[in-house]
């Protein structure tokens, strides 16, 4: 990170990204309709939304790749429209598909990107070597990209976006289509980026990814931010935790249900699997009373657990629909000529 980037972070105070009332229309489609975002420096900020919600269009406006129709946005205090050249020196952008040349090797691709960014020949080679090692691609460095797996290409794409060591990194669905092991490796890389001082703004179609990585999450639907907060805040906004019990003797199920309903003062449900009970739990202090009552009633438990609402349930409650497993980024934004 060079002196200009350090000065930018110091100048902006707590906020890496500030957006107010961003709007963008493509023909008759109002892709983004008044999005507000504030991303704290040194954090991972997740943006969730169904297909066509406006996520990618928002990212492209923040990254100076699309000009907003209305609203304002600042990156480390610099206006994305009026000071776009400065903003571009402070960000790295990684899209859904590897922006590399398949006819070249990984090393050659990174050297070309480095040279385009102004690094000398020797420095470009050194930087390429460091990034290939960081992303576990050293053994494949000389192989043509046509022989790379999808996960390897995605890692190379992220490596290319980090050549300039930008203080803010936009990751637009960086793990789409990756196998679980490669996704986990990418998660570790993102965590390391934040530990070394970067800020990450992440769009994702994987709710567990946002749950694992994001310090705060914005849910975008139909061009609006419909909810924003930490994972725990969003989960708390849609309901209480639930208590799950399984009794050792299935014949005790009905008796256990009556005790649960009496002690917790709620209605419980019995799952299709015998001997399992589920009940909402608004007051955690009552769990101790429940366990004592079950023991007094001669009921022995095989399992007990407390579960918060899942992020899937949060998303469904907020938007009224889930995130399709084959979600892609906003088509209009992808097709726009910048």
Residue, then its C-alpha position, 0 to 999 in steps of 0.5 A: x500500500x503506497x503513501x497515497x493510499x495510506x493518506x486516503x484511508x487517514x483522510x476518510x476516517x472510519x468509512x471506506x464507502x459512503x453511498x447515498x441515494x444511488x440510482x441507475x436505470x437501463x431502459x425501462x428497468x430501474x436496476x438501482x433505486x436509491x441505495x444507501x451504504x456505509x462500509x467501515x474501513x477494515x471490515x468485510x461488508x456483504x451484499x445479498x439479494x436475489x437475481x436482478x436485485x441491483x447488487x452488481x449494478x451498485x458495485x459497478x457504480x461504486x467502482x467507477x465502471x458505471x455512472x450513477x443517474x442520481x445520488x452520490x458515492x465516496x470511496x475513502x472520501x473521494x467522489x466516484x464521479x468527480x474524482x474517478x481517477x483517484x478512486x481507481x487507484x484505491x480499489x481492486x475489482x474481481x468479477x464473477x469470471x476470470x479476467x485473464x488470457x487463456x493463451x498465456x500462463x499464470x505467471x505471464x498474466x500477472x506480469x502483464x497486469x503488473x506492467x500495466x499498473x506501472x511496475x518495472x520488469x523485475x518488480x513485476x516478476x517478483x510480484x507475480x511470484x509472491x501472488x502465485x505462492x499466496x494463492x497456492x498456484x506456484x506449481x501451476x505457474x507455467x501451465x496454460x490457463x486452458x488447463x486450469x480448473x475453475x477454482x484455480x482461475x478464480x484464485x488467479x483473478x483475485x490475485x490479479x486484482x491485488x497486484x496494487x495492494x488496494x485498500x478496498x477490494x470489490x468481490x462480485x460473487x468470487x466463489x460462484x461455482x467453486x467446490x467446497x474446499x476451494x471456497x474455504x480456501x478463498x474464505x481464508x484468503x479474504x480473511x487474511x486480506x482484512x487482517x493486513x488492512x484491506x476493506x472488502x465489499x462482497x456480493x454473494x449468492x451463498x448465504x453461508x458465505x455471508x454468515x461466515x465472512x461479513x461483519x455487516x450485511x445489506x439485503x438488496x431487493x428490487x433496487x432498494x436496501x431492505x435490511x442492514x445490520x450484523x448477522x445476529x441483528x438480522x436474525x433477531x429481526x425475524x424471530x426468536x431462537x428455537x429449542x430442539x429436543x429429542x427424548x430417549x423413549x419415543x413413548x414419552x413424546x406427548x408427555x414431554x410436549x405438554x411439559x414444554x408448552x407449560x413451562x415455556x408457555x408456547x406451542x411446540x411441534x413434533x417433527x416427522x421423526x419420532x421423539x423430536x420436539x421443537x419450540x420457540x424460545x424467547x426467554x433462555x432463562x426458562x430452559x433451566x426450569x424446563x430441564x428440571x421439569x422434564x427430569x421431575x417428570x421422569x423424561x430422559x433426553x437424548x439431545x438438546x440444542x438451541x438454534x438461531x434463525x438461519x440466514x436463509x430464513x432471514x432472507x425469506x422473511x425480508x424479501x418474501x423469496x429465497x436466493x435461487x441456486x443458479x443466481x447470476x449478477x444483474x444482466x443489464x449491468x453486465x451488458x452495459x457498455x462502459 
